[in-house]
Amino acid sequence: MQFGIPVTDHRRVPVMTVQYAHAVMQDHLECLSADCPIKRQAKARLIEEQRMVPGDREFSAY
């Protein structure tokens, strides 16, 4: 949510930088990774750069 307005664009982007991935994770905070392609892309980028470490167990929420 930006400025109190829900995010409506969930499409993947051609290039995901680490800085943009952090912004996406904040902007799409209420989105589920399973349902939001850009959040899933951002999460994968952060994991790839070792900026995020996935948990040991399956978690279906965010």
PDBQT receptor file of N, H, CA, C and O in Angstrom, charges set to zero:
ATOM      1  N   MET A   1       0.846  -1.166   0.000  1.00  0.00    +0.000 N 
ATOM      2  CA  MET A   1       0.000   0.000   0.000  1.00  0.00    +0.000 C 
ATOM      3  C   MET A   1       0.899   1.239   0.000  1.00  0.00    +0.000 C 
ATOM      4  O   MET A   1       1.801   1.362   0.829  1.00  0.00    +0.000 OA
ATOM      5  N   GLN A   2       0.648   2.133  -0.919  1.00  0.00    +0.000 N 
ATOM      6  H   GLN A   2      -0.084   2.033  -1.592  1.00  0.00    +0.000 HD
ATOM      7  CA  GLN A   2       1.403   3.379  -0.992  1.00  0.00    +0.000 C 
ATOM      8  C   GLN A   2       0.456   4.550  -0.781  1.00  0.00    +0.000 C 
ATOM      9  O   GLN A   2      -0.566   4.669  -1.456  1.00  0.00    +0.000 OA
ATOM     10  N   PHE A   3       0.806   5.399   0.151  1.00  0.00    +0.000 N 
ATOM     11  H   PHE A   3       1.636   5.302   0.700  1.00  0.00    +0.000 HD
ATOM     12  CA  PHE A   3       0.016   6.597   0.422  1.00  0.00    +0.000 C 
ATOM     13  C   PHE A   3      -1.446   6.263   0.707  1.00  0.00    +0.000 C 
ATOM     14  O   PHE A   3      -2.343   7.029   0.357  1.00  0.00    +0.000 OA
ATOM     15  N   GLY A   4      -1.680   5.124   1.339  1.00  0.00    +0.000 N 
ATOM     16  H   GLY A   4      -0.951   4.501   1.624  1.00  0.00    +0.000 HD
ATOM     17  CA  GLY A   4      -3.035   4.708   1.670  1.00  0.00    +0.000 C 
ATOM     18  C   GLY A   4      -3.800   4.114   0.500  1.00  0.00    +0.000 C 
ATOM     19  O   GLY A   4      -4.984   3.804   0.630  1.00  0.00    +0.000 OA
ATOM     20  N   ILE A   5      -3.137   3.952  -0.644  1.00  0.00    +0.000 N 
ATOM     21  H   ILE A   5      -2.175   4.204  -0.750  1.00  0.00    +0.000 HD
ATOM     22  CA  ILE A   5      -3.776   3.404  -1.840  1.00  0.00    +0.000 C 
ATOM     23  C   ILE A   5      -3.249   1.987  -2.054  1.00  0.00    +0.000 C 
ATOM     24  O   ILE A   5      -2.036   1.780  -2.068  1.00  0.00    +0.000 OA
ATOM     25  N   PRO A   6      -4.143   1.005  -2.221  1.00  0.00    +0.000 N 
ATOM     26  CA  PRO A   6      -3.690  -0.371  -2.425  1.00  0.00    +0.000 C 
ATOM     27  C   PRO A   6      -2.879  -0.517  -3.719  1.00  0.00    +0.000 C 
ATOM     28  O   PRO A   6      -3.153   0.159  -4.711  1.00  0.00    +0.000 OA
ATOM     29  N   VAL A   7      -1.903  -1.385  -3.696  1.00  0.00    +0.000 N 
ATOM     30  H   VAL A   7      -1.680  -1.933  -2.890  1.00  0.00    +0.000 HD
ATOM     31  CA  VAL A   7      -1.104  -1.681  -4.883  1.00  0.00    +0.000 C 
ATOM     32  C   VAL A   7      -1.964  -2.495  -5.835  1.00  0.00    +0.000 C 
ATOM     33  O   VAL A   7      -2.609  -3.460  -5.424  1.00  0.00    +0.000 OA
ATOM     34  N   THR A   8      -1.976  -2.107  -7.109  1.00  0.00    +0.000 N 
ATOM     35  H   THR A   8      -1.452  -1.323  -7.442  1.00  0.00    +0.000 HD
ATOM     36  CA  THR A   8      -2.801  -2.829  -8.083  1.00  0.00    +0.000 C 
ATOM     37  C   THR A   8      -1.976  -3.508  -9.171  1.00  0.00    +0.000 C 
ATOM     38  O   THR A   8      -2.498  -4.356  -9.895  1.00  0.00    +0.000 OA
ATOM     39  N   ASP A   9      -0.706  -3.153  -9.300  1.00  0.00    +0.000 N 
ATOM     40  H   ASP A   9      -0.282  -2.464  -8.712  1.00  0.00    +0.000 HD
ATOM     41  CA  ASP A   9       0.138  -3.752 -10.338  1.00  0.00    +0.000 C 
ATOM     42  C   ASP A   9       1.035  -4.816  -9.707  1.00  0.00    +0.000 C 
ATOM     43  O   ASP A   9       1.922  -4.505  -8.911  1.00  0.00    +0.000 OA
ATOM     44  N   HIS A  10       0.795  -6.053 -10.069  1.00  0.00    +0.000 N 
ATOM     45  H   HIS A  10       0.075  -6.305 -10.715  1.00  0.00    +0.000 HD
ATOM     46  CA  HIS A  10       1.530  -7.169  -9.479  1.00  0.00    +0.000 C 
ATOM     47  C   HIS A  10       2.377  -7.904 -10.519  1.00  0.00    +0.000 C 
ATOM     48  O   HIS A  10       2.842  -9.016 -10.269  1.00  0.00    +0.000 OA
ATOM     49  N   ARG A  11       2.578  -7.282 -11.689  1.00  0.00    +0.000 N 
ATOM     50  H   ARG A  11       2.201  -6.379 -11.893  1.00  0.00    +0.000 HD
ATOM     51  CA  ARG A  11       3.337  -7.931 -12.769  1.00  0.00    +0.000 C 
ATOM     52  C   ARG A  11       4.832  -7.950 -12.469  1.00  0.00    +0.000 C 
ATOM     53  O   ARG A  11       5.364  -7.043 -11.829  1.00  0.00    +0.000 OA
ATOM     54  N   ARG A  12       5.498  -9.003 -12.943  1.00  0.00    +0.000 N 
ATOM     55  H   ARG A  12       5.066  -9.740 -13.462  1.00  0.00    +0.000 HD
ATOM     56  CA  ARG A  12       6.955  -9.110 -12.813  1.00  0.00    +0.000 C 
ATOM     57  C   ARG A  12       7.614  -8.007 -13.630  1.00  0.00    +0.000 C 
ATOM     58  O   ARG A  12       7.015  -7.481 -14.568  1.00  0.00    +0.000 OA
ATOM     59  N   VAL A  13       8.839  -7.660 -13.277  1.00  0.00    +0.000 N 
ATOM     60  H   VAL A  13       9.325  -8.088 -12.515  1.00  0.00    +0.000 HD
ATOM     61  CA  VAL A  13       9.601  -6.651 -14.014  1.00  0.00    +0.000 C 
ATOM     62  C   VAL A  13      10.780  -7.331 -14.710  1.00  0.00    +0.000 C 
ATOM     63  O   VAL A  13      11.232  -8.384 -14.260  1.00  0.00    +0.000 OA
ATOM     64  N   PRO A  14      11.292  -6.738 -15.814  1.00  0.00    +0.000 N 
ATOM     65  CA  PRO A  14      12.399  -7.366 -16.536  1.00  0.00    +0.000 C 
ATOM     66  C   PRO A  14      13.697  -7.436 -15.728  1.00  0.00    +0.000 C 
ATOM     67  O   PRO A  14      14.440  -8.412 -15.834  1.00  0.00    +0.000 OA
ATOM     68  N   VAL A  15      13.970  -6.408 -14.922  1.00  0.00    +0.000 N 
ATOM     69  H   VAL A  15      13.366  -5.616 -14.836  1.00  0.00    +0.000 HD
ATOM     70  CA  VAL A  15      15.195  -6.369 -14.124  1.00  0.00    +0.000 C 
ATOM     71  C   VAL A  15      14.829  -6.038 -12.684  1.00  0.00    +0.000 C 
ATOM     72  O   VAL A  15      14.170  -5.034 -12.414  1.00  0.00    +0.000 OA
ATOM     73  N   MET A  16      15.264  -6.893 -11.763  1.00  0.00    +0.000 N 
ATOM     74  H   MET A  16      15.800  -7.708 -11.983  1.00  0.00    +0.000 HD
ATOM     75  CA  MET A  16      14.976  -6.683 -10.339  1.00  0.00    +0.000 C 
ATOM     76  C   MET A  16      16.297  -6.432  -9.620  1.00  0.00    +0.000 C 
ATOM     77  O   MET A  16      17.091  -7.351  -9.424  1.00  0.00    +0.000 OA
ATOM     78  N   THR A  17      16.525  -5.179  -9.228  1.00  0.00    +0.000 N 
ATOM     79  H   THR A  17      15.880  -4.432  -9.387  1.00  0.00    +0.000 HD
ATOM     80  CA  THR A  17      17.720  -4.861  -8.445  1.00  0.00    +0.000 C 
ATOM     81  C   THR A  17      17.440  -5.163  -6.978  1.00  0.00    +0.000 C 
ATOM     82  O   THR A  17      16.284  -5.302  -6.578  1.00  0.00    +0.000 OA
ATOM     83  N   VAL A  18      18.478  -5.263  -6.191  1.00  0.00    +0.000 N 
ATOM     84  H   VAL A  18      19.418  -5.151  -6.515  1.00  0.00    +0.000 HD
ATOM     85  CA  VAL A  18      18.307  -5.516  -4.759  1.00  0.00    +0.000 C 
ATOM     86  C   VAL A  18      17.557  -4.357  -4.110  1.00  0.00    +0.000 C 
ATOM     87  O   VAL A  18      16.670  -4.571  -3.283  1.00  0.00    +0.000 OA
ATOM     88  N   GLN A  19      17.914  -3.137  -4.484  1.00  0.00    +0.000 N 
ATOM     89  H   GLN A  19      18.635  -2.964  -5.155  1.00  0.00    +0.000 HD
ATOM     90  CA  GLN A  19      17.248  -1.963  -3.917  1.00  0.00    +0.000 C 
ATOM     91  C   GLN A  19      15.760  -1.963  -4.258  1.00  0.00    +0.000 C 
ATOM     92  O   GLN A  19      14.926  -1.678  -3.399  1.00  0.00    +0.000 OA
ATOM     93  N   TYR A  20      15.425  -2.281  -5.504  1.00  0.00    +0.000 N 
ATOM     94  H   TYR A  20      16.103  -2.513  -6.202  1.00  0.00    +0.000 HD
ATOM     95  CA  TYR A  20      14.019  -2.318  -5.902  1.00  0.00    +0.000 C 
ATOM     96  C   TYR A  20      13.300  -3.482  -5.223  1.00  0.00    +0.000 C 
ATOM     97  O   TYR A  20      12.126  -3.364  -4.871  1.00  0.00    +0.000 OA
ATOM     98  N   ALA A  21      13.991  -4.598  -5.037  1.00  0.00    +0.000 N 
ATOM     99  H   ALA A  21      14.944  -4.694  -5.323  1.00  0.00    +0.000 HD
ATOM    100  CA  ALA A  21      13.390  -5.750  -4.357  1.00  0.00    +0.000 C 
ATOM    101  C   ALA A  21      12.976  -5.384  -2.933  1.00  0.00    +0.000 C 
ATOM    102  O   ALA A  21      11.914  -5.796  -2.466  1.00  0.00    +0.000 OA
ATOM    103  N   HIS A  22      13.815  -4.612  -2.248  1.00  0.00    +0.000 N 
ATOM    104  H   HIS A  22      14.678  -4.278  -2.627  1.00  0.00    +0.000 HD
ATOM    105  CA  HIS A  22      13.456  -4.162  -0.902  1.00  0.00    +0.000 C 
ATOM    106  C   HIS A  22      12.208  -3.282  -0.949  1.00  0.00    +0.000 C 
ATOM    107  O   HIS A  22      11.322  -3.419  -0.105  1.00  0.00    +0.000 OA
ATOM    108  N   ALA A  23      12.135  -2.384  -1.924  1.00  0.00    +0.000 N 
ATOM    109  H   ALA A  23      12.855  -2.273  -2.609  1.00  0.00    +0.000 HD
ATOM    110  CA  ALA A  23      10.968  -1.499  -2.060  1.00  0.00    +0.000 C 
ATOM    111  C   ALA A  23       9.706  -2.303  -2.366  1.00  0.00    +0.000 C 
ATOM    112  O   ALA A  23       8.638  -2.019  -1.823  1.00  0.00    +0.000 OA
ATOM    113  N   VAL A  24       9.830  -3.301  -3.231  1.00  0.00    +0.000 N 
ATOM    114  H   VAL A  24      10.697  -3.531  -3.672  1.00  0.00    +0.000 HD
ATOM    115  CA  VAL A  24       8.684  -4.149  -3.570  1.00  0.00    +0.000 C 
ATOM    116  C   VAL A  24       8.181  -4.883  -2.332  1.00  0.00    +0.000 C 
ATOM    117  O   VAL A  24       6.975  -4.955  -2.098  1.00  0.00    +0.000 OA
ATOM    118  N   MET A  25       9.098  -5.424  -1.544  1.00  0.00    +0.000 N 
ATOM    119  H   MET A  25      10.078  -5.364  -1.734  1.00  0.00    +0.000 HD
ATOM    120  CA  MET A  25       8.697  -6.154  -0.338  1.00  0.00    +0.000 C 
ATOM    121  C   MET A  25       7.930  -5.247   0.625  1.00  0.00    +0.000 C 
ATOM    122  O   MET A  25       7.016  -5.709   1.309  1.00  0.00    +0.000 OA
ATOM    123  N   GLN A  26       8.287  -3.972   0.686  1.00  0.00    +0.000 N 
ATOM    124  H   GLN A  26       9.029  -3.597   0.130  1.00  0.00    +0.000 HD
ATOM    125  CA  GLN A  26       7.567  -3.024   1.540  1.00  0.00    +0.000 C 
ATOM    126  C   GLN A  26       6.222  -2.643   0.926  1.00  0.00    +0.000 C 
ATOM    127  O   GLN A  26       5.201  -2.631   1.615  1.00  0.00    +0.000 OA
ATOM    128  N   ASP A  27       6.223  -2.330  -0.378  1.00  0.00    +0.000 N 
ATOM    129  H   ASP A  27       7.052  -2.339  -0.937  1.00  0.00    +0.000 HD
ATOM    130  CA  ASP A  27       4.990  -1.901  -1.046  1.00  0.00    +0.000 C 
ATOM    131  C   ASP A  27       3.947  -3.015  -1.099  1.00  0.00    +0.000 C 
ATOM    132  O   ASP A  27       2.747  -2.750  -1.028  1.00  0.00    +0.000 OA
ATOM    133  N   HIS A  28       4.400  -4.245  -1.222  1.00  0.00    +0.000 N 
ATOM    134  H   HIS A  28       5.374  -4.461  -1.280  1.00  0.00    +0.000 HD
ATOM    135  CA  HIS A  28       3.495  -5.392  -1.356  1.00  0.00    +0.000 C 
ATOM    136  C   HIS A  28       3.417  -6.182  -0.045  1.00  0.00    +0.000 C 
ATOM    137  O   HIS A  28       3.243  -7.401  -0.053  1.00  0.00    +0.000 OA
ATOM    138  N   LEU A  29       3.544  -5.488   1.051  1.00  0.00    +0.000 N 
ATOM    139  H   LEU A  29       3.685  -4.498   1.057  1.00  0.00    +0.000 HD
ATOM    140  CA  LEU A  29       3.557  -6.113   2.372  1.00  0.00    +0.000 C 
ATOM    141  C   LEU A  29       2.313  -6.963   2.621  1.00  0.00    +0.000 C 
ATOM    142  O   LEU A  29       2.397  -8.021   3.245  1.00  0.00    +0.000 OA
ATOM    143  N   GLU A  30       1.167  -6.504   2.137  1.00  0.00    +0.000 N 
ATOM    144  H   GLU A  30       1.099  -5.644   1.631  1.00  0.00    +0.000 HD
ATOM    145  CA  GLU A  30      -0.089  -7.217   2.391  1.00  0.00    +0.000 C 
ATOM    146  C   GLU A  30      -0.349  -8.332   1.384  1.00  0.00    +0.000 C 
ATOM    147  O   GLU A  30      -1.282  -9.114   1.563  1.00  0.00    +0.000 OA
ATOM    148  N   CYS A  31       0.458  -8.419   0.332  1.00  0.00    +0.000 N 
ATOM    149  H   CYS A  31       1.217  -7.784   0.187  1.00  0.00    +0.000 HD
ATOM    150  CA  CYS A  31       0.293  -9.469  -0.677  1.00  0.00    +0.000 C 
ATOM    151  C   CYS A  31       0.905 -10.782  -0.184  1.00  0.00    +0.000 C 
ATOM    152  O   CYS A  31       1.892 -10.780   0.552  1.00  0.00    +0.000 OA
ATOM    153  N   LEU A  32       0.321 -11.874  -0.589  1.00  0.00    +0.000 N 
ATOM    154  H   LEU A  32      -0.481 -11.876  -1.187  1.00  0.00    +0.000 HD
ATOM    155  CA  LEU A  32       0.913 -13.188  -0.349  1.00  0.00    +0.000 C 
ATOM    156  C   LEU A  32       1.899 -13.479  -1.473  1.00  0.00    +0.000 C 
ATOM    157  O   LEU A  32       1.601 -13.211  -2.637  1.00  0.00    +0.000 OA
ATOM    158  N   SER A  33       3.049 -14.014  -1.149  1.00  0.00    +0.000 N 
ATOM    159  H   SER A  33       3.291 -14.231  -0.203  1.00  0.00    +0.000 HD
ATOM    160  CA  SER A  33       4.045 -14.342  -2.178  1.00  0.00    +0.000 C 
ATOM    161  C   SER A  33       3.482 -15.317  -3.206  1.00  0.00    +0.000 C 
ATOM    162  O   SER A  33       3.814 -15.239  -4.389  1.00  0.00    +0.000 OA
ATOM    163  N   ALA A  34       2.645 -16.219  -2.762  1.00  0.00    +0.000 N 
ATOM    164  H   ALA A  34       2.376 -16.283  -1.801  1.00  0.00    +0.000 HD
ATOM    165  CA  ALA A  34       2.067 -17.208  -3.662  1.00  0.00    +0.000 C 
ATOM    166  C   ALA A  34       1.136 -16.574  -4.692  1.00  0.00    +0.000 C 
ATOM    167  O   ALA A  34       0.953 -17.122  -5.779  1.00  0.00    +0.000 OA
ATOM    168  N   ASP A  35       0.547 -15.428  -4.362  1.00  0.00    +0.000 N 
ATOM    169  H   ASP A  35       0.695 -14.983  -3.479  1.00  0.00    +0.000 HD
ATOM    170  CA  ASP A  35      -0.422 -14.779  -5.241  1.00  0.00    +0.000 C 
ATOM    171  C   ASP A  35       0.132 -13.579  -5.999  1.00  0.00    +0.000 C 
ATOM    172  O   ASP A  35      -0.529 -13.082  -6.911  1.00  0.00    +0.000 OA
ATOM    173  N   CYS A  36       1.308 -13.106  -5.656  1.00  0.00    +0.000 N 
ATOM    174  H   CYS A  36       1.845 -13.510  -4.915  1.00  0.00    +0.000 HD
ATOM    175  CA  CYS A  36       1.839 -11.860  -6.204  1.00  0.00    +0.000 C 
ATOM    176  C   CYS A  36       3.161 -12.119  -6.938  1.00  0.00    +0.000 C 
ATOM    177  O   CYS A  36       4.191 -12.323  -6.296  1.00  0.00    +0.000 OA
ATOM    178  N   PRO A  37       3.140 -12.113  -8.275  1.00  0.00    +0.000 N 
ATOM    179  CA  PRO A  37       4.351 -12.428  -9.037  1.00  0.00    +0.000 C 
ATOM    180  C   PRO A  37       5.539 -11.514  -8.744  1.00  0.00    +0.000 C 
ATOM    181  O   PRO A  37       6.672 -11.993  -8.677  1.00  0.00    +0.000 OA
ATOM    182  N   ILE A  38       5.312 -10.216  -8.567  1.00  0.00    +0.000 N 
ATOM    183  H   ILE A  38       4.393  -9.827  -8.622  1.00  0.00    +0.000 HD
ATOM    184  CA  ILE A  38       6.444  -9.313  -8.338  1.00  0.00    +0.000 C 
ATOM    185  C   ILE A  38       7.030  -9.503  -6.937  1.00  0.00    +0.000 C 
ATOM    186  O   ILE A  38       8.238  -9.364  -6.746  1.00  0.00    +0.000 OA
ATOM    187  N   LYS A  39       6.180  -9.819  -5.962  1.00  0.00    +0.000 N 
ATOM    188  H   LYS A  39       5.198  -9.932  -6.117  1.00  0.00    +0.000 HD
ATOM    189  CA  LYS A  39       6.703 -10.072  -4.617  1.00  0.00    +0.000 C 
ATOM    190  C   LYS A  39       7.508 -11.372  -4.609  1.00  0.00    +0.000 C 
ATOM    191  O   LYS A  39       8.543 -11.463  -3.948  1.00  0.00    +0.000 OA
ATOM    192  N   ARG A  40       7.031 -12.369  -5.342  1.00  0.00    +0.000 N 
ATOM    193  H   ARG A  40       6.191 -12.295  -5.879  1.00  0.00    +0.000 HD
ATOM    194  CA  ARG A  40       7.754 -13.641  -5.452  1.00  0.00    +0.000 C 
ATOM    195  C   ARG A  40       9.113 -13.413  -6.130  1.00  0.00    +0.000 C 
ATOM    196  O   ARG A  40      10.119 -13.989  -5.717  1.00  0.00    +0.000 OA
ATOM    197  N   GLN A  41       9.138 -12.564  -7.179  1.00  0.00    +0.000 N 
ATOM    198  H   GLN A  41       8.320 -12.096  -7.514  1.00  0.00    +0.000 HD
ATOM    199  CA  GLN A  41      10.382 -12.230  -7.870  1.00  0.00    +0.000 C 
ATOM    200  C   GLN A  41      11.336 -11.483  -6.942  1.00  0.00    +0.000 C 
ATOM    201  O   GLN A  41      12.533 -11.769  -6.918  1.00  0.00    +0.000 OA
ATOM    202  N   ALA A  42      10.810 -10.529  -6.181  1.00  0.00    +0.000 N 
ATOM    203  H   ALA A  42       9.837 -10.297  -6.200  1.00  0.00    +0.000 HD
ATOM    204  CA  ALA A  42      11.639  -9.755  -5.248  1.00  0.00    +0.000 C 
ATOM    205  C   ALA A  42      12.220 -10.660  -4.162  1.00  0.00    +0.000 C 
ATOM    206  O   ALA A  42      13.394 -10.547  -3.811  1.00  0.00    +0.000 OA
ATOM    207  N   LYS A  43      11.399 -11.543  -3.643  1.00  0.00    +0.000 N 
ATOM    208  H   LYS A  43      10.445 -11.634  -3.929  1.00  0.00    +0.000 HD
ATOM    209  CA  LYS A  43      11.862 -12.467  -2.600  1.00  0.00    +0.000 C 
ATOM    210  C   LYS A  43      12.979 -13.361  -3.134  1.00  0.00    +0.000 C 
ATOM    211  O   LYS A  43      13.983 -13.578  -2.457  1.00  0.00    +0.000 OA
ATOM    212  N   ALA A  44      12.800 -13.875  -4.348  1.00  0.00    +0.000 N 
ATOM    213  H   ALA A  44      11.984 -13.699  -4.898  1.00  0.00    +0.000 HD
ATOM    214  CA  ALA A  44      13.825 -14.730  -4.953  1.00  0.00    +0.000 C 
ATOM    215  C   ALA A  44      15.131 -13.960  -5.150  1.00  0.00    +0.000 C 
ATOM    216  O   ALA A  44      16.214 -14.505  -4.938  1.00  0.00    +0.000 OA
ATOM    217  N   ARG A  45      15.026 -12.706  -5.552  1.00  0.00    +0.000 N 
ATOM    218  H   ARG A  45      14.146 -12.264  -5.724  1.00  0.00    +0.000 HD
ATOM    219  CA  ARG A  45      16.229 -11.875  -5.753  1.00  0.00    +0.000 C 
ATOM    220  C   ARG A  45      16.965 -11.643  -4.442  1.00  0.00    +0.000 C 
ATOM    221  O   ARG A  45      18.193 -11.719  -4.394  1.00  0.00    +0.000 OA
ATOM    222  N   LEU A  46      16.221 -11.360  -3.379  1.00  0.00    +0.000 N 
ATOM    223  H   LEU A  46      15.223 -11.298  -3.418  1.00  0.00    +0.000 HD
ATOM    224  CA  LEU A  46      16.840 -11.129  -2.075  1.00  0.00    +0.000 C 
ATOM    225  C   LEU A  46      17.485 -12.402  -1.531  1.00  0.00    +0.000 C 
ATOM    226  O   LEU A  46      18.542 -12.341  -0.903  1.00  0.00    +0.000 OA
ATOM    227  N   ILE A  47      16.863 -13.539  -1.765  1.00  0.00    +0.000 N 
ATOM    228  H   ILE A  47      16.004 -13.588  -2.275  1.00  0.00    +0.000 HD
ATOM    229  CA  ILE A  47      17.446 -14.819  -1.348  1.00  0.00    +0.000 C 
ATOM    230  C   ILE A  47      18.713 -15.096  -2.159  1.00  0.00    +0.000 C 
ATOM    231  O   ILE A  47      19.720 -15.545  -1.613  1.00  0.00    +0.000 OA
ATOM    232  N   GLU A  48      18.656 -14.826  -3.463  1.00  0.00    +0.000 N 
ATOM    233  H   GLU A  48      17.837 -14.461  -3.907  1.00  0.00    +0.000 HD
ATOM    234  CA  GLU A  48      19.811 -15.028  -4.345  1.00  0.00    +0.000 C 
ATOM    235  C   GLU A  48      21.016 -14.205  -3.892  1.00  0.00    +0.000 C 
ATOM    236  O   GLU A  48      22.153 -14.672  -3.961  1.00  0.00    +0.000 OA
ATOM    237  N   GLU A  49      20.767 -12.992  -3.435  1.00  0.00    +0.000 N 
ATOM    238  H   GLU A  49      19.843 -12.612  -3.379  1.00  0.00    +0.000 HD
ATOM    239  CA  GLU A  49      21.847 -12.104  -2.990  1.00  0.00    +0.000 C 
ATOM    240  C   GLU A  49      22.170 -12.270  -1.499  1.00  0.00    +0.000 C 
ATOM    241  O   GLU A  49      22.956 -11.507  -0.938  1.00  0.00    +0.000 OA
ATOM    242  N   GLN A  50      21.561 -13.266  -0.874  1.00  0.00    +0.000 N 
ATOM    243  H   GLN A  50      20.923 -13.886  -1.329  1.00  0.00    +0.000 HD
ATOM    244  CA  GLN A  50      21.744 -13.565   0.552  1.00  0.00    +0.000 C 
ATOM    245  C   GLN A  50      21.377 -12.378   1.442  1.00  0.00    +0.000 C 
ATOM    246  O   GLN A  50      21.993 -12.158   2.485  1.00  0.00    +0.000 OA
ATOM    247  N   ARG A  51      20.370 -11.619   1.019  1.00  0.00    +0.000 N 
ATOM    248  H   ARG A  51      19.869 -11.798   0.172  1.00  0.00    +0.000 HD
ATOM    249  CA  ARG A  51      19.843 -10.516   1.818  1.00  0.00    +0.000 C 
ATOM    250  C   ARG A  51      18.630 -10.974   2.622  1.00  0.00    +0.000 C 
ATOM    251  O   ARG A  51      18.158 -10.276   3.519  1.00  0.00    +0.000 OA
ATOM    252  N   MET A  52      18.140 -12.165   2.277  1.00  0.00    +0.000 N 
ATOM    253  H   MET A  52      18.524 -12.731   1.549  1.00  0.00    +0.000 HD
ATOM    254  CA  MET A  52      16.990 -12.751   2.963  1.00  0.00    +0.000 C 
ATOM    255  C   MET A  52      17.257 -14.244   3.083  1.00  0.00    +0.000 C 
ATOM    256  O   MET A  52      17.732 -14.875   2.140  1.00  0.00    +0.000 OA
ATOM    257  N   VAL A  53      16.954 -14.795   4.231  1.00  0.00    +0.000 N 
ATOM    258  H   VAL A  53      16.568 -14.282   4.997  1.00  0.00    +0.000 HD
ATOM    259  CA  VAL A  53      17.148 -16.226   4.455  1.00  0.00    +0.000 C 
ATOM    260  C   VAL A  53      15.776 -16.846   4.690  1.00  0.00    +0.000 C 
ATOM    261  O   VAL A  53      15.090 -16.493   5.649  1.00  0.00    +0.000 OA
ATOM    262  N   PRO A  54      15.371 -17.776   3.813  1.00  0.00    +0.000 N 
ATOM    263  CA  PRO A  54      14.065 -18.406   4.008  1.00  0.00    +0.000 C 
ATOM    264  C   PRO A  54      14.058 -19.276   5.258  1.00  0.00    +0.000 C 
ATOM    265  O   PRO A  54      15.094 -19.793   5.676  1.00  0.00    +0.000 OA
ATOM    266  N   GLY A  55      12.887 -19.428   5.843  1.00  0.00    +0.000 N 
ATOM    267  H   GLY A  55      12.045 -19.007   5.504  1.00  0.00    +0.000 HD
ATOM    268  CA  GLY A  55      12.751 -20.242   7.038  1.00  0.00    +0.000 C 
ATOM    269  C   GLY A  55      12.951 -21.721   6.749  1.00  0.00    +0.000 C 
ATOM    270  O   GLY A  55      12.956 -22.149   5.595  1.00  0.00    +0.000 OA
ATOM    271  N   ASP A  56      13.116 -22.488   7.808  1.00  0.00    +0.000 N 
ATOM    272  H   ASP A  56      13.112 -22.141   8.746  1.00  0.00    +0.000 HD
ATOM    273  CA  ASP A  56      13.333 -23.928   7.682  1.00  0.00    +0.000 C 
ATOM    274  C   ASP A  56      12.056 -24.703   7.392  1.00  0.00    +0.000 C 
ATOM    275  O   ASP A  56      12.110 -25.821   6.880  1.00  0.00    +0.000 OA
ATOM    276  N   ARG A  57      10.915 -24.121   7.713  1.00  0.00    +0.000 N 
ATOM    277  H   ARG A  57      10.870 -23.213   8.129  1.00  0.00    +0.000 HD
ATOM    278  CA  ARG A  57       9.665 -24.853   7.523  1.00  0.00    +0.000 C 
ATOM    279  C   ARG A  57       8.738 -24.092   6.591  1.00  0.00    +0.000 C 
ATOM    280  O   ARG A  57       8.886 -22.888   6.381  1.00  0.00    +0.000 OA
ATOM    281  N   GLU A  58       7.787 -24.817   6.041  1.00  0.00    +0.000 N 
ATOM    282  H   GLU A  58       7.666 -25.795   6.212  1.00  0.00    +0.000 HD
ATOM    283  CA  GLU A  58       6.813 -24.237   5.124  1.00  0.00    +0.000 C 
ATOM    284  C   GLU A  58       5.892 -23.286   5.871  1.00  0.00    +0.000 C 
ATOM    285  O   GLU A  58       5.357 -23.624   6.927  1.00  0.00    +0.000 OA
ATOM    286  N   PHE A  59       5.715 -22.103   5.318  1.00  0.00    +0.000 N 
ATOM    287  H   PHE A  59       6.150 -21.829   4.460  1.00  0.00    +0.000 HD
ATOM    288  CA  PHE A  59       4.826 -21.105   5.913  1.00  0.00    +0.000 C 
ATOM    289  C   PHE A  59       3.989 -20.536   4.794  1.00  0.00    +0.000 C 
ATOM    290  O   PHE A  59       4.539 -20.013   3.825  1.00  0.00    +0.000 OA
ATOM    291  N   SER A  60       2.685 -20.621   4.894  1.00  0.00    +0.000 N 
ATOM    292  H   SER A  60       2.238 -21.046   5.681  1.00  0.00    +0.000 HD
ATOM    293  CA  SER A  60       1.823 -20.281   3.768  1.00  0.00    +0.000 C 
ATOM    294  C   SER A  60       1.341 -18.837   3.733  1.00  0.00    +0.000 C 
ATOM    295  O   SER A  60       0.663 -18.457   2.778  1.00  0.00    +0.000 OA
ATOM    296  N   ALA A  61       1.655 -18.025   4.718  1.00  0.00    +0.000 N 
ATOM    297  H   ALA A  61       2.205 -18.333   5.494  1.00  0.00    +0.000 HD
ATOM    298  CA  ALA A  61       1.093 -16.675   4.747  1.00  0.00    +0.000 C 
ATOM    299  C   ALA A  61       1.861 -15.702   3.864  1.00  0.00    +0.000 C 
ATOM    300  O   ALA A  61       1.382 -15.364   2.782  1.00  0.00    +0.000 OA
ATOM    301  N   TYR A  62       3.020 -15.245   4.281  1.00  0.00    +0.000 N 
ATOM    302  H   TYR A  62       3.409 -15.520   5.160  1.00  0.00    +0.000 HD
ATOM    303  CA  TYR A  62       3.722 -14.218   3.520  1.00  0.00    +0.000 C 
ATOM    304  C   TYR A  62       4.980 -14.782   2.929  1.00  0.00    +0.000 C 
ATOM    305  O   TYR A  62       5.716 -14.068   2.248  1.00  0.00    +0.000 OA
TER     306      TYR A  62
